[in-house]
Amino acid sequence: MAEEKKLAIIATKGTLDWAYPPFILASTAAALGYETQIFFTFYGLNLLKKDIKDIKVSPLGNPAMPMPMPIPNLVQVLPGMESMATSMMKKKMKSKGVASLEDLRDLCQEAEVTMIACQMTVDLFDYNPGDFIDGIDYGGAATFFEFAGESDISLFI
């Protein structure tokens, strides 16, 4: 009998557009039978907070983001542009039937994807366990390397 395949993901970003890949890839891998872990560090920790409804997308410095019309970088720094881009992205996702972040995160938990909050980053930003959803683990880089070193695939997102 073949050993179970393993997928290790490092999630470092906390914006809406960077939040989807780790959850989509992890839930898909779990559905395909992979043992899967996501290590959330730095701004990626925002994805483990209890309330992630206010996560935004930033058009600034994201030239590939499809907008209804080209918007110069200088205009993108104006107040309200981030909220406008986030609203447009969420509306587009909803119209296309894309699952919410909350649903994808719940799906990962149901599929027994191990989600690890980087303890060093938790301490650095003065977070406490009450800030995060239940059912996650806490660990350092060594925790990630222990699993990643045996993984078939490791991704940095």
C-alpha positions in Angstrom: 0.0 0.0 0.0 1.4 3.4 -1.0 2.1 6.0 1.7 -0.3 9.0 1.9 0.9 12.0 -0.1 1.6 15.2 1.9 1.2 18.9 1.1 2.8 21.6 3.1 1.8 25.3 2.6 3.2 28.5 4.1 0.6 31.3 4.1 2.2 34.7 4.6 -0.3 37.1 3.2 -3.5 38.4 4.7 -5.3 40.2 1.8 -8.4 38.8 0.1 -6.6 37.9 -3.1 -3.9 36.0 -1.2 -6.3 34.3 1.2 -8.0 32.1 -1.4 -5.0 30.1 -2.7 -4.0 28.3 0.6 -7.5 27.3 1.4 -8.4 26.2 -2.1 -5.2 24.2 -2.5 -5.4 22.7 0.9 -9.1 21.7 0.7 -8.5 20.2 -2.8 -5.4 18.3 -1.7 -7.3 16.9 1.3 -10.2 15.8 -0.9 -7.6 14.0 -3.1 -6.3 12.2 0.0 -3.2 14.3 0.8 -2.3 14.9 4.4 -2.2 18.7 4.4 -0.8 21.4 6.7 -0.9 25.1 6.4 1.6 27.2 8.4 0.3 30.7 8.8 2.9 33.3 9.6 3.1 37.1 9.6 0.1 38.7 7.8 -1.2 35.2 7.0 -2.3 35.0 10.6 -5.2 37.3 9.8 -6.7 34.3 7.9 -7.1 32.5 11.2 -8.9 35.3 13.1 -12.4 34.6 14.1 -13.8 37.4 11.9 -12.4 37.5 8.4 -15.3 39.3 6.7 -13.3 42.6 6.6 -10.2 41.2 4.7 -9.6 43.5 1.8 -7.8 43.4 -1.5 -5.4 46.1 -2.5 -5.2 47.2 -6.1 -2.0 49.1 -5.3 1.1 47.3 -6.6 -1.1 44.7 -8.2 -1.0 45.6 -11.9 -2.5 42.3 -13.0 -5.7 42.9 -11.1 -8.5 43.2 -13.7 -10.3 46.4 -13.3 -13.1 47.8 -15.5 -10.7 50.5 -16.6 -7.0 51.1 -16.1 -6.3 53.0 -12.9 -2.9 54.6 -12.4 -1.0 53.7 -9.3 -1.2 57.3 -8.0 -5.0 57.1 -8.0 -5.0 53.8 -6.2 -3.5 55.4 -3.1 -6.6 57.7 -2.7 -8.9 57.0 0.3 -11.7 54.6 -0.6 -9.9 52.8 -3.5 -9.1 49.7 -1.5 -12.7 49.5 -0.3 -13.9 50.0 -3.9 -11.6 47.3 -5.2 -12.6 44.9 -2.4 -16.3 45.5 -3.1 -15.8 44.9 -6.8 -13.9 41.7 -6.1 -16.4 40.3 -3.6 -19.3 41.1 -6.0 -17.5 39.4 -8.9 -16.7 36.3 -6.7 -20.3 36.1 -5.6 -21.7 36.4 -9.1 -19.4 33.6 -10.2 -20.3 31.3 -7.3 -16.9 31.4 -5.6 -17.1 30.1 -2.0 -16.5 32.6 0.8 -13.3 32.5 2.7 -15.2 31.4 5.8 -16.7 28.5 3.9 -13.3 27.4 2.5 -11.7 27.7 5.9 -14.5 25.6 7.4 -14.1 23.1 4.6 -10.4 22.8 5.4 -11.2 22.1 9.1 -13.8 19.5 8.1 -11.2 17.8 5.9 -8.8 17.7 8.8 -6.3 20.1 7.3 -3.9 21.0 10.1 -3.7 24.8 10.4 -0.7 26.1 12.4 -0.3 29.6 13.7 3.3 30.7 13.9 3.9 31.1 17.6 6.7 33.7 17.0 4.4 35.8 14.9 1.6 35.5 17.4 4.0 36.8 20.1 5.4 39.5 17.8 2.0 41.0 17.1 0.7 40.5 20.7 -2.1 38.2 19.6 -3.7 35.8 22.0 -5.4 32.5 21.3 -8.8 34.1 21.8 -8.2 36.1 18.6 -8.3 33.0 16.5 -10.7 30.2 15.5 -10.8 27.0 17.5 -9.1 23.9 16.4 -5.8 25.4 15.2 -2.3 24.4 16.4 0.6 26.7 17.4 4.2 26.1 16.6 7.4 27.5 15.2 9.4 27.1 12.1 10.7 23.7 13.3 7.1 22.5 13.5 6.6 23.4 9.8 10.0 21.9 8.7 9.2 18.6 10.5 6.2 18.1 8.2 7.5 19.9 5.1 10.7 17.8 5.1 8.5 14.7 4.5 6.1 16.4 2.1 5.7 15.6 -1.5 4.8 19.2 -2.3 5.7 22.4 -0.4 4.2 25.7 -1.4 5.0 29.3 -0.3 2.0 31.6 -0.8 
